């Protein structure tokens, strides 16, 4: 009987040991699961922080481009700051193919970091950079940066007509690049892009060439075994994303300059489009004929490009029947951004017959109409339409092309004789005119 009791004790001990072993295995498995979930949660949070930082940087750059030119000086709408070359947050002089950090101080935003705590990097197209500037910069200016997807397919070809204006890069954590370079981010290497950006499929994000297929590649990218070989995350800015708000801004600035002509400089409430007191011409100038070749170019238009008294739609005259104020943006001088960047070529200007020279406070006969998505605006005094980038079938290569309104405007805006304009396609056709009116 004693032996049987001893055997039961051993069995009980073995059973207890088995239970403990199972508990250990279960707890170990749960630890692995929770560790995996925790790691995944951390990665999700890091990715979110990176996404938010890239998105904020993109909005800040587009905002900068739209605001540029508001103050006096050489700044012009559409331009972007050069990268930060020394990690102080401020823009520096651009090299031809400049890659550097996002100039967050210059942009007036916070010191953005990605999910790994790294500052963002940035490259800008040579045609959009602000230091040194290349003229002109307007709706016809092309981006020059190439971008490939994670499979190596070309998304934007900087040597063709769909190059990018800018690329913003989150460098993520340091790694060993595919060319064998181990990224080191100490003080000695802090401004060397090779220690932050990666290379794969022959595309090296630490350098690019403007106007060339040598550009950027978007990650993350893994090899055949699932290992990450490029962890750079990118967002890009296209010409359209820059120019859509810039063209509206240019149209609004032209409207204000026309109000200065009507009311007198310094005598306008721009919020209400009203004159503050008696002054100014109290009428608007006749346009220059759109087919007038002396309105073309970015040089000084001291002569030519005059008002055509036979038309009420065309281009903004450099020399109207009553001269612009000496400080007007619409002068033919090449000292201001409007003329120097060729915006006179891009803008269609129409004025109601009731408001042309020889009337006072639009007391004549005949007004314009603007069709909008909500309601038609009638009794319009002035229309300003920026043609936008070229659409399929349009060309602005030759002088003859530039004198033909069909290469700038679409839809109802081409039938100018009826004095009716639109800011949307009434027939569902391709359309990108930016149209503003007074009132």
C-alpha positions, 0 to 999 in steps of 0.5 A: 500500500505504501508503494501505491501511495508513493506512485500517486505522489509521483503522478501528481507531481508530474501532472503539476509539472505538466500544468506548469509547463503548459502555463509557461508555454501559454504565457510565453506565447501570449507575451510574443503575441502582445509583443507583436501587437505592441510592435505593430501599434508602435509602427502604426503610430510612427507611420501616422506621425510620418504621414502627418508631417509630410502632409503638413510640409506639403501644405506649407510649401503650397501656401508659401508658393501662393503667398509669394509676391504679396510683398514688394521685391523680386518674389513672385507667385509660384516660387518655392524656397531652396532647401536648408543646407546646414540644418538650421531650418532656414532656406539657403542658396540652391545648387543646380540639383539641390537636396537638403532639409525642409526649411521649416523656419522659412516656411513659418511652421514647426520643426517637423519630424517623421515617426523616427524623429528625423527632420524631413528632406526636400528637393525643388525643381530648378524652374520653381526655386527662389534663389537664384531665380529662373524666369519666367514662372507661370502656368506654362512652367514645367516641373523637372523632377522625376519620380518612380514607384516602389516597383521602379515604374516611372510616375513622373518624368522630369525630362518630359512635360509631367515632371514634379515641382518638389519632393519631400522625403521622410528618411526614417531610421538609419540602415545599410544602403544597397550600395554598402554604405552604412548610414551614420547620423552623428555630428560629422555626417549630419548634413550628408544626404547619403546618411539619410536617404537610400538607393534601390533599383539604381535610383538613389534618393540622395541625389537627382538631376533636374530635367532627367530621368534620374530622380527619386523612388518612393518606399518602403521597398522590400526584397524577395525575403521581405527585408526592407531595403529602402525605407524613405517615404515620399510625397510630391508636389505637381505643377497643377497642385501649385498653379491652381491656387497661384492662378486664383491668386494672380487673378485676385491680384489683377482684380485689385490692380484694376480697382486701383485704376478705377478708384485711385491707388490707396482709395479702395476697400478690397473687401467690399470692392468699393472706392473710399472716396472720389478719385481715380479714373472711375472707369476701366481701360479698354483691353489690348487686342488678344492678337496684339503681338507687342503684349508678348514676352517678359521684357519691358513693354514701354511701347506697344500693347496699347488699348484697342478702342474697338474691343472690350475683351483681350489682354491687359494693356501695358499702355492703356488709354489712361496710364496705369499708376506708376506703382501699378502691377499692370505696368509694362515694366519688367521690374514687377513679377507680373510682367517679368514672369509673363503673366500678361500672356496668361490672363484674359481681360474683359470689361463691360461696355458700361464701364469703359473709358468715357463712362463714370462709375459704370453708368453706360450700357451693357454688362457681362455675365458670369456662369457659376456652379450655383448661380449666374452673376449678371451686371458684371463689370470686369472679368479676369480669366487665367488660362491655366496650363495647356490642355490636350490640343492646346499649344503655346510654342510659337507667337502665332499660338500665343495670339490664339485664345483657343490655346488658353481658354475653354468652353463658354469663355471662347465665345467672347462676343456674347459677353458671357463667361463661365468658371466651369465647363457647361458641356463636361469638356476639359476645363481649367480656366480660373475666372474672377469677376467684379463685382 
